Amino acid sequence: AQKITQTQPGMFVQEKEAVTLDCTYDTSDQSYGLFWYKQPSSGEMIFLIYQGSYDEQNATEGRYSLNFQKARKSANLVISASQLGDSAMYFCAMRERDGSGNTGKLIFGQGTTLQVKP
Amino acid sequence: KAGVTQTPRYLIKTRGQQVTLSCSPISGHRSVSWYQQTPGQGLQFLFEYFSETQRNKGNFPGRFSGRQFSNSRSEMNVSTLELGDSALYLCASSLVPEGGGYGYTFGSGTRLTVV
């Protein structure tokens, strides 16, 4: 069974500094997709970044980058130059596969609450 | 471009009642999935629909049901509400079920409180 583990329940970072949020995953599939989402207190889940298992380059989107280490099964999110608006819950997720291929089901980790200090 | 719209935003129901939640996906998106989020269990998958067909169902009792209409709008229904059904219900849409590099776009959710 596929599983996502986020071991940091909460983290603090100083404004303008970089922060890394950890995510490890477990799957026996060769083809898989990994996602990071941000959830502010309003509740909406905001898509940040995607990494496919066959992508050779680490994904980047603005201040977000994904440190993908396939052999270690880790997909850490790096936020550069933290801003006060980055304070939120962050979720790592994996798209589940079944016998017939990819599904539209995401398996989420427990999340990491990030607080940015001024 | 309008995002994913979930209605209502907040709902208070009494135990034993039933509730219907609505989700309108982004225009052109044909895949809709639903998740339940609670502090204890985190985010759990409920259903996935594509072109009016349920492709996957999560491990929830039969009191939870859903459907998708020809315009891709989706509804989920919970009958005989229990206190434990209090949660944030999130809907996500995508062009295709696999999501891919575009990810899944979530709505703001419906916060259901059962009293």
gemmi code that builds the backbone of each chain (N, CA, C; Angstrom):
import gemmi

chains = {
    "A": [
        ("ALA", (0.847, -1.196, 0.000), (0.000, 0.000, 0.000), (0.882, 1.245, 0.000)),
        ("GLN", (0.391, 2.262, -0.676), (1.147, 3.495, -0.721), (0.930, 4.312, 0.545)),
        ("LYS", (1.976, 5.030, 0.939), (1.905, 5.794, 2.174), (2.772, 7.048, 2.064)),
        ("ILE", (2.299, 8.122, 2.692), (3.057, 9.368, 2.756), (3.320, 9.687, 4.226)),
        ("THR", (4.542, 10.046, 4.540), (4.888, 10.366, 5.922), (5.498, 11.767, 5.996)),
        ("GLN", (4.898, 12.590, 6.822), (5.451, 13.918, 7.115), (5.745, 13.926, 8.610)),
        ("THR", (7.005, 13.998, 8.964), (7.410, 13.800, 10.361), (7.454, 15.082, 11.173)),
        ("GLN", (7.259, 16.211, 10.542), (7.343, 17.494, 11.248), (5.937, 18.044, 11.456)),
        ("PRO", (5.375, 17.906, 12.657), (4.015, 18.435, 12.866), (3.981, 19.957, 12.754)),
        ("GLY", (5.043, 20.610, 13.252), (5.068, 22.059, 13.202), (6.483, 22.573, 13.039)),
        ("MET", (6.598, 23.704, 12.333), (7.903, 24.300, 12.128), (7.800, 25.814, 12.170)),
        ("PHE", (8.891, 26.443, 12.606), (8.995, 27.897, 12.587), (10.132, 28.296, 11.647)),
        ("VAL", (9.963, 29.420, 10.985), (11.047, 29.950, 10.151), (10.997, 31.471, 10.241)),
        ("GLN", (12.169, 32.065, 10.175), (12.231, 33.526, 10.191), (11.920, 34.045, 8.794)),
        ("GLU", (11.201, 35.156, 8.750), (10.897, 35.773, 7.465), (12.168, 35.971, 6.655)),
        ("LYS", (12.069, 35.706, 5.358), (13.152, 35.853, 4.369), (14.149, 34.693, 4.375)),
        ("GLU", (14.008, 33.768, 5.325), (14.893, 32.611, 5.309), (14.241, 31.471, 4.519)),
        ("ALA", (15.045, 30.492, 4.157), (14.544, 29.306, 3.461), (14.150, 28.237, 4.479)),
        ("VAL", (13.211, 27.387, 4.092), (12.767, 26.310, 4.983), (12.507, 25.065, 4.143)),
        ("THR", (12.800, 23.905, 4.738), (12.562, 22.618, 4.074), (11.537, 21.825, 4.861)),
        ("LEU", (10.494, 21.400, 4.174), (9.458, 20.554, 4.787), (9.656, 19.136, 4.268)),
        ("ASP", (9.752, 18.189, 5.193), (10.101, 16.819, 4.835), (8.887, 15.999, 4.406)),
        ("CYS", (9.132, 15.113, 3.465), (8.110, 14.173, 3.010), (8.796, 12.917, 2.521)),
        ("THR", (8.418, 11.779, 3.080), (8.881, 10.510, 2.545), (7.667, 9.708, 2.112)),
        ("TYR", (7.875, 8.836, 1.146), (6.758, 8.085, 0.601), (7.136, 6.622, 0.453)),
        ("ASP", (6.126, 5.818, 0.366), (6.331, 4.386, 0.218), (5.429, 3.887, -0.900)),
        ("THR", (6.039, 3.298, -1.905), (5.287, 2.729, -3.005), (6.142, 1.683, -3.698)),
        ("SER", (5.508, 0.695, -4.271), (6.232, -0.311, -5.042), (6.117, -0.043, -6.542)),
        ("ASP", (5.385, 1.017, -6.887), (5.224, 1.362, -8.294), (6.450, 2.093, -8.826)),
        ("GLN", (6.688, 1.954, -10.117), (7.778, 2.684, -10.764), (7.297, 4.049, -11.252)),
        ("SER", (6.021, 4.129, -11.561), (5.436, 5.365, -12.062), (4.500, 5.934, -11.007)),
        ("TYR", (4.786, 7.145, -10.576), (3.940, 7.762, -9.564), (4.077, 9.279, -9.641)),
        ("GLY", (3.160, 9.956, -9.005), (3.166, 11.418, -8.998), (3.090, 11.935, -7.579)),
        ("LEU", (3.849, 12.969, -7.296), (3.905, 13.553, -5.963), (3.484, 15.021, -6.032)),
        ("PHE", (2.706, 15.441, -5.066), (2.158, 16.793, -5.041), (2.421, 17.429, -3.682)),
        ("TRP", (2.513, 18.733, -3.677), (2.509, 19.515, -2.446), (1.376, 20.531, -2.519)),
        ("TYR", (0.655, 20.624, -1.399), (-0.443, 21.571, -1.285), (-0.256, 22.417, -0.039)),
        ("LYS", (-0.771, 23.641, -0.122), (-0.766, 24.567, 1.008), (-2.209, 24.794, 1.435)),
        ("GLN", (-2.465, 24.722, 2.725), (-3.810, 24.974, 3.228), (-3.783, 26.088, 4.271)),
        ("PRO", (-4.168, 27.294, 3.889), (-4.257, 28.389, 4.875), (-5.430, 28.136, 5.813)),
        ("SER", (-5.582, 28.989, 6.783), (-6.655, 28.810, 7.773), (-8.036, 28.891, 7.135)),
        ("SER", (-8.143, 29.456, 5.946), (-9.435, 29.542, 5.255), (-9.929, 28.168, 4.815)),
        ("GLY", (-9.031, 27.190, 4.713), (-9.448, 25.833, 4.387), (-9.148, 25.381, 2.966)),
        ("GLU", (-9.034, 26.320, 2.036), (-8.807, 25.918, 0.657), (-7.434, 25.284, 0.485)),
        ("MET", (-7.366, 24.220, -0.297), (-6.095, 23.555, -0.599), (-5.530, 24.168, -1.881)),
        ("ILE", (-4.329, 24.716, -1.781), (-3.717, 25.404, -2.915), (-2.581, 24.547, -3.458)),
        ("PHE", (-2.672, 24.194, -4.741), (-1.643, 23.374, -5.389), (-0.360, 24.182, -5.525)),
        ("LEU", (0.754, 23.583, -5.107), (2.033, 24.276, -5.170), (2.948, 23.724, -6.262)),
        ("ILE", (3.114, 22.392, -6.273), (4.149, 21.840, -7.132), (3.903, 20.353, -7.341)),
        ("TYR", (4.350, 19.855, -8.492), (4.165, 18.447, -8.849), (5.495, 17.867, -9.340)),
        ("GLN", (5.740, 16.620, -8.965), (6.931, 15.899, -9.434), (6.505, 14.519, -9.900)),
        ("GLY", (6.788, 14.203, -11.154), (6.551, 12.867, -11.650), (7.770, 12.004, -11.388)),
        ("SER", (7.543, 10.729, -11.204), (8.646, 9.843, -10.828), (9.700, 9.713, -11.921)),
        ("TYR", (9.313, 9.971, -13.154), (10.279, 9.869, -14.247), (10.902, 11.212, -14.608)),
        ("ASP", (10.483, 12.266, -13.918), (11.070, 13.583, -14.192), (12.503, 13.602, -13.679)),
        ("GLU", (13.432, 13.924, -14.554), (14.841, 13.892, -14.162), (15.237, 15.138, -13.382)),
        ("GLN", (14.564, 16.233, -13.667), (14.886, 17.473, -12.973), (13.962, 17.646, -11.777)),
        ("ASN", (14.472, 18.273, -10.721), (13.617, 18.633, -9.602), (12.645, 19.722, -10.051)),
        ("ALA", (11.394, 19.587, -9.648), (10.388, 20.577, -10.024), (10.612, 21.894, -9.285)),
        ("THR", (10.346, 22.996, -9.981), (10.421, 24.314, -9.345), (9.242, 25.144, -9.813)),
        ("GLU", (8.710, 25.951, -8.902), (7.625, 26.879, -9.211), (7.838, 28.129, -8.364)),
        ("GLY", (8.466, 29.118, -8.949), (8.709, 30.352, -8.202), (9.596, 30.091, -7.000)),
        ("ARG", (9.086, 30.416, -5.812), (9.876, 30.230, -4.589), (9.824, 28.801, -4.067)),
        ("TYR", (9.052, 27.948, -4.732), (8.918, 26.565, -4.295), (9.780, 25.658, -5.166)),
        ("SER", (10.468, 24.747, -4.530), (11.182, 23.717, -5.271), (11.024, 22.407, -4.527)),
        ("LEU", (11.110, 21.346, -5.275), (10.935, 20.021, -4.693), (12.273, 19.301, -4.785)),
        ("ASN", (12.804, 18.914, -3.661), (14.063, 18.161, -3.602), (13.708, 16.676, -3.664)),
        ("PHE", (13.762, 16.141, -4.880), (13.311, 14.775, -5.145), (14.503, 13.832, -5.112)),
        ("GLN", (14.498, 12.919, -4.144), (15.546, 11.911, -4.037), (14.875, 10.548, -4.125)),
        ("LYS", (14.877, 10.028, -5.343), (14.103, 8.834, -5.641), (14.574, 7.617, -4.860)),
        ("ALA", (15.872, 7.436, -4.767), (16.405, 6.256, -4.085), (16.044, 6.276, -2.600)),
        ("ARG", (15.966, 7.457, -2.036), (15.622, 7.582, -0.621), (14.116, 7.722, -0.422)),
        ("LYS", (13.380, 7.780, -1.531), (11.930, 7.962, -1.491), (11.563, 9.188, -0.662)),
        ("SER", (12.198, 10.278, -0.996), (11.852, 11.524, -0.314), (11.543, 12.615, -1.334)),
        ("ALA", (10.655, 13.499, -0.961), (10.211, 14.580, -1.849), (9.995, 15.824, -0.995)),
        ("ASN", (11.071, 16.396, -0.540), (10.984, 17.527, 0.375), (10.673, 18.823, -0.360)),
        ("LEU", (9.847, 19.643, 0.253), (9.504, 20.949, -0.307), (10.428, 21.999, 0.288)),
        ("VAL", (11.028, 22.790, -0.584), (11.880, 23.888, -0.138), (11.204, 25.203, -0.501)),
        ("ILE", (11.005, 26.048, 0.498), (10.444, 27.373, 0.266), (11.563, 28.372, 0.496)),
        ("SER", (11.891, 29.122, -0.518), (12.963, 30.105, -0.365), (12.367, 31.454, 0.036)),
        ("ALA", (13.151, 32.257, 0.700), (12.737, 33.621, 1.059), (11.329, 33.652, 1.642)),
        ("SER", (11.152, 32.999, 2.782), (9.818, 32.871, 3.394), (9.150, 34.228, 3.605)),
        ("GLN", (7.837, 34.213, 3.421), (7.030, 35.420, 3.628), (5.981, 35.120, 4.692)),
        ("LEU", (5.464, 36.172, 5.320), (4.460, 35.978, 6.366), (3.251, 35.211, 5.830)),
        ("GLY", (2.924, 35.438, 4.561), (1.795, 34.755, 3.943), (2.018, 33.268, 3.707)),
        ("ASP", (3.228, 32.796, 3.959), (3.500, 31.365, 3.805), (3.040, 30.577, 5.023)),
        ("SER", (2.656, 31.265, 6.087), (2.184, 30.566, 7.290), (0.908, 29.804, 6.951)),
        ("ALA", (0.950, 28.498, 7.089), (-0.157, 27.629, 6.681), (0.200, 26.192, 7.017)),
        ("MET", (-0.733, 25.290, 6.715), (-0.472, 23.855, 6.796), (-0.048, 23.403, 5.404)),
        ("TYR", (0.964, 22.531, 5.345), (1.462, 22.031, 4.072), (1.317, 20.515, 4.028)),
        ("PHE", (0.767, 20.041, 2.912), (0.530, 18.617, 2.748), (1.302, 18.079, 1.553)),
        ("CYS", (1.915, 16.943, 1.772), (2.528, 16.173, 0.702), (1.530, 15.085, 0.322)),
        ("ALA", (1.404, 14.793, -0.965), (0.423, 13.796, -1.397), (0.968, 12.992, -2.563)),
        ("MET", (0.432, 11.790, -2.698), (0.808, 10.908, -3.801), (-0.466, 10.449, -4.484)),
        ("ARG", (-0.389, 10.349, -5.801), (-1.520, 9.837, -6.558), (-1.483, 8.317, -6.505)),
        ("GLU", (-2.602, 7.735, -6.134), (-2.646, 6.282, -5.998), (-2.788, 5.604, -7.357)),
        ("ARG", (-2.183, 4.433, -7.462), (-2.384, 3.603, -8.644), (-3.130, 2.342, -8.235)),
        ("ASP", (-3.953, 1.854, -9.149), (-4.568, 0.562, -8.904), (-4.217, -0.354, -10.070)),
        ("GLY", (-4.891, -1.493, -10.143), (-4.549, -2.472, -11.152), (-4.663, -1.986, -12.586)),
        ("SER", (-5.513, -0.976, -12.780), (-5.720, -0.499, -14.146), (-4.955, 0.790, -14.433)),
        ("GLY", (-4.110, 1.217, -13.509), (-3.318, 2.417, -13.764), (-3.549, 3.500, -12.744)),
        ("ASN", (-3.328, 4.734, -13.171), (-3.469, 5.855, -12.240), (-4.928, 6.104, -11.887)),
        ("THR", (-5.137, 6.479, -10.654), (-6.479, 6.879, -10.224), (-6.455, 8.379, -9.950)),
        ("GLY", (-7.595, 8.905, -9.645), (-7.682, 10.312, -9.266), (-7.665, 10.481, -7.773)),
        ("LYS", (-7.220, 9.459, -7.076), (-7.216, 9.495, -5.617), (-5.850, 9.921, -5.117)),
        ("LEU", (-5.855, 10.910, -4.256), (-4.622, 11.356, -3.611), (-4.538, 10.795, -2.204)),
        ("ILE", (-3.340, 10.337, -1.858), (-3.067, 9.906, -0.489), (-2.241, 11.006, 0.142)),
        ("PHE", (-2.725, 11.538, 1.250), (-2.081, 12.678, 1.892), (-1.294, 12.258, 3.127)),
        ("GLY", (-0.240, 13.029, 3.406), (0.426, 12.922, 4.692), (-0.367, 13.680, 5.744)),
        ("GLN", (0.139, 13.671, 6.981), (-0.582, 14.302, 8.071), (-0.407, 15.822, 8.095)),
        ("GLY", (0.517, 16.318, 7.316), (0.692, 17.760, 7.208), (1.732, 18.334, 8.156)),
        ("THR", (2.270, 19.478, 7.787), (3.211, 20.238, 8.610), (2.703, 21.663, 8.708)),
        ("THR", (2.563, 22.155, 9.942), (2.152, 23.550, 10.128), (3.382, 24.425, 10.147)),
        ("LEU", (3.437, 25.355, 9.231), (4.578, 26.272, 9.146), (4.165, 27.642, 9.649)),
        ("GLN", (4.959, 28.181, 10.542), (4.735, 29.544, 11.001), (5.943, 30.393, 10.661)),
        ("VAL", (5.701, 31.494, 9.973), (6.766, 32.410, 9.575), (6.790, 33.571, 10.561)),
        ("LYS", (7.942, 33.786, 11.182), (8.079, 34.852, 12.183), (8.605, 36.120, 11.535)),
        ("PRO", (8.033, 37.277, 11.905), (8.537, 38.535, 11.324), (9.894, 38.908, 11.928)),
    ],
    "B": [
        ("LYS", (-11.045, 33.193, -14.725), (-11.551, 31.813, -14.769), (-12.002, 31.425, -13.378)),
        ("ALA", (-13.267, 30.995, -13.251), (-13.791, 30.653, -11.942), (-13.116, 29.391, -11.436)),
        ("GLY", (-12.930, 29.323, -10.108), (-12.329, 28.144, -9.506), (-13.386, 27.106, -9.211)),
        ("VAL", (-13.025, 26.190, -8.334), (-13.963, 25.171, -7.892), (-14.878, 25.786, -6.836)),
        ("THR", (-16.164, 25.665, -7.043), (-17.134, 26.278, -6.143), (-17.860, 25.220, -5.339)),
        ("GLN", (-17.788, 25.353, -4.032), (-18.491, 24.429, -3.150), (-19.539, 25.198, -2.371)),
        ("THR", (-20.725, 24.619, -2.325), (-21.802, 25.224, -1.550), (-22.505, 24.169, -0.716)),
        ("PRO", (-23.000, 24.534, 0.472), (-22.735, 25.802, 1.143), (-21.347, 25.807, 1.773)),
        ("ARG", (-20.900, 26.930, 2.277), (-19.595, 27.001, 2.941), (-19.660, 26.439, 4.358)),
        ("TYR", (-20.750, 26.694, 5.014), (-20.927, 26.211, 6.385), (-22.324, 25.597, 6.526)),
        ("LEU", (-22.386, 24.594, 7.373), (-23.643, 23.875, 7.548), (-23.694, 23.301, 8.961)),
        ("ILE", (-24.813, 23.492, 9.621), (-25.012, 22.859, 10.924), (-26.234, 21.969, 10.813)),
        ("LYS", (-26.052, 20.694, 11.150), (-27.145, 19.721, 11.069), (-27.249, 18.964, 12.384)),
        ("THR", (-28.392, 18.356, 12.560), (-28.648, 17.559, 13.758), (-28.428, 16.089, 13.449)),
        ("ARG", (-27.975, 15.359, 14.444), (-27.802, 13.916, 14.291), (-29.053, 13.277, 13.702)),
        ("GLY", (-28.856, 12.357, 12.773), (-29.979, 11.663, 12.166), (-30.481, 12.314, 10.879)),
        ("GLN", (-30.148, 13.591, 10.690), (-30.579, 14.250, 9.461), (-29.700, 13.827, 8.299)),
        ("GLN", (-30.070, 14.281, 7.111), (-29.222, 14.041, 5.959), (-28.786, 15.392, 5.383)),
        ("VAL", (-27.721, 15.355, 4.584), (-27.182, 16.590, 4.029), (-26.686, 16.339, 2.611)),
        ("THR", (-26.810, 17.361, 1.785), (-26.291, 17.295, 0.417), (-25.339, 18.456, 0.192)),
        ("LEU", (-24.146, 18.139, -0.249), (-23.140, 19.150, -0.539), (-22.921, 19.205, -2.048)),
        ("SER", (-22.635, 20.407, -2.548), (-22.499, 20.584, -3.988), (-21.108, 21.070, -4.362)),
        ("CYS", (-20.666, 20.640, -5.535), (-19.361, 21.043, -6.043), (-19.469, 21.331, -7.534)),
        ("SER", (-19.094, 22.550, -7.932), (-19.032, 22.893, -9.349), (-17.566, 23.001, -9.745)),
        ("PRO", (-17.092, 22.119, -10.636), (-15.667, 22.133, -10.994), (-15.335, 23.300, -11.911)),
        ("ILE", (-14.064, 23.457, -12.146), (-13.601, 24.447, -13.113), (-14.171, 24.077, -14.485)),
        ("SER", (-14.559, 25.081, -15.241), (-15.124, 24.830, -16.552), (-14.170, 23.990, -17.399)),
        ("GLY", (-14.693, 22.900, -17.966), (-13.862, 22.031, -18.786), (-13.292, 20.845, -18.031)),
        ("HIS", (-13.272, 20.916, -16.711), (-12.790, 19.791, -15.910), (-13.883, 18.739, -15.808)),
        ("ARG", (-13.524, 17.504, -16.091), (-14.513, 16.430, -16.057), (-14.321, 15.477, -14.882)),
        ("SER", (-13.228, 15.656, -14.159), (-12.947, 14.767, -13.029), (-13.175, 15.509, -11.724)),
        ("VAL", (-13.938, 14.890, -10.846), (-14.219, 15.481, -9.537), (-13.983, 14.419, -8.465)),
        ("SER", (-13.298, 14.826, -7.412), (-13.117, 13.916, -6.286), (-13.459, 14.639, -4.994)),
        ("TRP", (-13.792, 13.867, -3.991), (-14.218, 14.414, -2.698), (-13.329, 13.859, -1.593)),
        ("TYR", (-13.053, 14.718, -0.599), (-12.249, 14.331, 0.551), (-12.910, 14.836, 1.828)),
        ("GLN", (-12.703, 14.054, 2.886), (-13.134, 14.472, 4.214), (-11.893, 14.800, 5.029)),
        ("GLN", (-11.897, 15.935, 5.688), (-10.755, 16.324, 6.512), (-11.191, 16.530, 7.951)),
        ("THR", (-10.582, 15.759, 8.853), (-10.825, 15.910, 10.294), (-9.491, 16.008, 11.003)),
        ("PRO", (-9.466, 16.631, 12.187), (-8.199, 16.740, 12.918), (-7.601, 15.374, 13.256)),
        ("GLY", (-8.440, 14.412, 13.526), (-7.940, 13.110, 13.939), (-7.484, 12.219, 12.796)),
        ("GLN", (-8.233, 12.200, 11.714), (-7.960, 11.293, 10.598), (-7.264, 11.961, 9.430)),
        ("GLY", (-7.159, 13.276, 9.455), (-6.526, 13.973, 8.341), (-7.428, 13.978, 7.114)),
        ("LEU", (-6.807, 13.957, 5.952), (-7.541, 13.990, 4.689), (-7.770, 12.576, 4.191)),
        ("GLN", (-9.038, 12.241, 4.011), (-9.385, 10.907, 3.550), (-10.254, 10.991, 2.305)),
        ("PHE", (-9.948, 10.143, 1.358), (-10.632, 10.108, 0.077), (-12.023, 9.512, 0.216)),
        ("LEU", (-12.995, 10.182, -0.406), (-14.366, 9.684, -0.387), (-14.762, 9.045, -1.721)),
        ("PHE", (-14.758, 9.853, -2.790), (-15.137, 9.344, -4.108), (-14.353, 10.066, -5.192)),
        ("GLU", (-14.422, 9.431, -6.381), (-13.858, 10.068, -7.570), (-14.829, 9.817, -8.706)),
        ("TYR", (-15.166, 10.868, -9.446), (-16.059, 10.755, -10.578), (-15.400, 11.291, -11.836)),
        ("PHE", (-15.685, 10.637, -12.941), (-15.217, 11.114, -14.239), (-16.308, 10.821, -15.250)),
        ("SER", (-16.731, 11.845, -15.950), (-17.789, 11.701, -16.954), (-18.977, 10.934, -16.401)),
        ("GLU", (-19.462, 11.364, -15.256), (-20.670, 10.847, -14.604), (-20.517, 9.444, -14.030)),
        ("THR", (-19.334, 8.871, -14.097), (-19.109, 7.518, -13.582), (-18.233, 7.558, -12.342)),
        ("GLN", (-18.622, 6.811, -11.336), (-17.785, 6.718, -10.140), (-16.642, 5.763, -10.437)),
        ("ARG", (-15.416, 6.263, -10.366), (-14.258, 5.436, -10.687), (-13.670, 4.778, -9.447)),
        ("ASN", (-13.766, 5.484, -8.342), (-13.197, 4.962, -7.099), (-14.040, 5.416, -5.916)),
        ("LYS", (-14.008, 4.606, -4.892), (-14.713, 4.955, -3.663), (-13.795, 4.639, -2.499)),
        ("GLY", (-13.793, 5.531, -1.528), (-12.965, 5.328, -0.348), (-13.652, 4.425, 0.648)),
        ("ASN", (-12.987, 4.219, 1.769), (-13.477, 3.300, 2.783), (-14.416, 4.018, 3.746)),
        ("PHE", (-15.580, 4.350, 3.273), (-16.594, 5.021, 4.082), (-17.873, 4.201, 4.039)),
        ("PRO", (-18.699, 4.326, 5.085), (-19.945, 3.548, 5.097), (-20.899, 3.976, 3.995)),
        ("GLY", (-21.887, 3.142, 3.748), (-22.844, 3.393, 2.675), (-23.680, 4.647, 2.869)),
        ("ARG", (-23.601, 5.245, 4.067), (-24.344, 6.499, 4.301), (-23.797, 7.635, 3.433)),
        ("PHE", (-22.582, 7.440, 2.975), (-21.952, 8.448, 2.119), (-22.150, 8.041, 0.665)),
        ("SER", (-22.733, 8.920, -0.112), (-22.946, 8.622, -1.521), (-22.708, 9.885, -2.333)),
        ("GLY", (-22.557, 9.696, -3.615), (-22.305, 10.853, -4.459), (-22.797, 10.598, -5.863)),
        ("ARG", (-22.735, 11.643, -6.670), (-23.053, 11.499, -8.081), (-22.460, 12.670, -8.850)),
        ("GLN", (-22.383, 12.499, -10.141), (-21.899, 13.572, -11.010), (-22.883, 13.737, -12.157)),
        ("PHE", (-23.148, 14.961, -12.491), (-24.114, 15.279, -13.544), (-23.408, 15.490, -14.879)),
        ("SER", (-24.215, 15.602, -15.919), (-23.652, 15.720, -17.266), (-22.824, 16.995, -17.446)),
        ("ASN", (-23.085, 18.011, -16.627), (-22.284, 19.245, -16.720), (-21.067, 19.189, -15.786)),
        ("SER", (-20.771, 18.014, -15.287), (-19.620, 17.732, -14.403), (-19.818, 18.181, -12.953)),
        ("ARG", (-20.864, 18.900, -12.678), (-21.138, 19.248, -11.277), (-21.376, 17.972, -10.488)),
        ("SER", (-20.969, 18.016, -9.232), (-21.087, 16.816, -8.409), (-21.768, 17.154, -7.090)),
        ("GLU", (-22.428, 16.176, -6.555), (-23.026, 16.290, -5.223), (-22.616, 15.091, -4.394)),
        ("MET", (-22.490, 15.333, -3.094), (-22.346, 14.198, -2.199), (-23.427, 14.297, -1.124)),
        ("ASN", (-23.878, 13.168, -0.697), (-24.968, 13.087, 0.258), (-24.525, 12.230, 1.439)),
        ("VAL", (-24.850, 12.707, 2.613), (-24.616, 11.894, 3.812), (-25.952, 11.740, 4.515)),
        ("SER", (-26.364, 10.500, 4.686), (-27.640, 10.248, 5.354), (-27.388, 9.854, 6.810)),
        ("THR", (-28.405, 9.978, 7.615), (-28.351, 9.596, 9.031), (-27.055, 10.105, 9.675)),
        ("LEU", (-26.925, 11.397, 9.707), (-25.695, 12.021, 10.190), (-25.339, 11.601, 11.604)),
        ("GLU", (-24.035, 11.424, 11.818), (-23.487, 11.113, 13.136), (-22.550, 12.254, 13.548)),
        ("LEU", (-22.297, 12.345, 14.849), (-21.421, 13.401, 15.332), (-20.049, 13.342, 14.652)),
        ("GLY", (-19.585, 12.135, 14.388), (-18.268, 11.939, 13.776), (-18.180, 12.388, 12.330)),
        ("ASP", (-19.307, 12.750, 11.743), (-19.295, 13.237, 10.361), (-18.933, 14.715, 10.293)),
        ("SER", (-18.820, 15.344, 11.444), (-18.402, 16.753, 11.474), (-17.000, 16.857, 10.892)),
        ("ALA", (-16.860, 17.651, 9.874), (-15.587, 17.712, 9.149), (-15.633, 18.816, 8.111)),
        ("LEU", (-14.466, 19.048, 7.515), (-14.382, 19.896, 6.324), (-14.413, 18.962, 5.128)),
        ("TYR", (-15.362, 19.170, 4.231), (-15.484, 18.345, 3.038), (-14.962, 19.139, 1.853)),
        ("LEU", (-13.952, 18.590, 1.224), (-13.276, 19.272, 0.127), (-13.541, 18.553, -1.185)),
        ("CYS", (-13.744, 19.342, -2.205), (-13.946, 18.831, -3.547), (-12.771, 19.287, -4.396)),
        ("ALA", (-12.313, 18.436, -5.303), (-11.210, 18.779, -6.186), (-11.584, 18.429, -7.616)),
        ("SER", (-11.142, 19.249, -8.558), (-11.402, 18.927, -9.953), (-10.116, 18.942, -10.754)),
        ("SER", (-10.131, 18.213, -11.863), (-8.986, 18.191, -12.763), (-9.486, 17.890, -14.160)),
        ("LEU", (-8.639, 18.185, -15.139), (-9.005, 17.908, -16.527), (-9.232, 16.421, -16.744)),
        ("VAL", (-8.291, 15.655, -16.231), (-8.362, 14.200, -16.344), (-8.085, 13.609, -14.966)),
        ("PRO", (-8.494, 12.372, -14.741), (-8.340, 11.809, -13.393), (-6.904, 11.787, -12.882)),
        ("GLU", (-5.927, 11.665, -13.809), (-4.559, 11.525, -13.356), (-3.965, 12.834, -12.851)),
        ("GLY", (-4.632, 13.937, -13.131), (-4.157, 15.224, -12.618), (-2.908, 15.714, -13.327)),
        ("GLY", (-1.854, 14.942, -13.174), (-0.608, 15.294, -13.844), (-0.008, 16.568, -13.301)),
        ("GLY", (0.721, 17.255, -14.166), (1.446, 18.437, -13.730), (0.565, 19.588, -13.324)),
        ("TYR", (-0.700, 19.544, -13.694), (-1.603, 20.634, -13.312), (-2.197, 20.419, -11.938)),
        ("GLY", (-1.996, 19.260, -11.394), (-2.523, 18.996, -10.068), (-4.034, 18.918, -10.076)),
        ("TYR", (-4.560, 18.962, -8.909), (-5.993, 18.948, -8.705), (-6.331, 20.276, -8.046)),
        ("THR", (-7.353, 20.953, -8.538), (-7.749, 22.232, -7.973), (-8.861, 22.002, -6.970)),
        ("PHE", (-8.608, 22.453, -5.757), (-9.584, 22.244, -4.686), (-10.464, 23.469, -4.495)),
        ("GLY", (-11.657, 23.211, -4.007), (-12.538, 24.290, -3.578), (-12.209, 24.685, -2.149)),
        ("SER", (-12.966, 25.634, -1.623), (-12.730, 26.125, -0.259), (-13.346, 25.210, 0.787)),
        ("GLY", (-14.145, 24.267, 0.340), (-14.696, 23.288, 1.268), (-16.028, 23.680, 1.869)),
        ("THR", (-16.705, 22.689, 2.378), (-17.922, 22.885, 3.164), (-17.631, 22.385, 4.561)),
        ("ARG", (-17.797, 23.266, 5.528), (-17.559, 22.857, 6.923), (-18.886, 22.415, 7.524)),
        ("LEU", (-18.987, 21.120, 7.769), (-20.205, 20.527, 8.317), (-20.036, 20.287, 9.810)),
        ("THR", (-20.983, 20.770, 10.567), (-21.011, 20.512, 12.004), (-22.286, 19.761, 12.320)),
        ("VAL", (-22.139, 18.608, 12.958), (-23.290, 17.807, 13.358), (-23.453, 17.926, 14.874)),
        ("VAL", (-24.637, 18.348, 15.292), (-24.866, 18.548, 16.731), (-25.939, 17.593, 17.247)),
    ],
}
model = gemmi.Model(1)
for chain_id, residues in chains.items():
    chain = gemmi.Chain(chain_id)
    for i, (resn, *xyz) in enumerate(residues, 1):
        res = gemmi.Residue()
        res.name, res.seqid = resn, gemmi.SeqId(i, " ")
        for name, pos in zip(("N", "CA", "C"), xyz):
            atom = gemmi.Atom()
            atom.name, atom.element = name, gemmi.Element(name[0])
            atom.pos, atom.b_iso = gemmi.Position(*pos), 0.0
            res.add_atom(atom)
        chain.add_residue(res)
    model.add_chain(chain)
structure = gemmi.Structure()
structure.add_model(model)
structure.setup_entities()
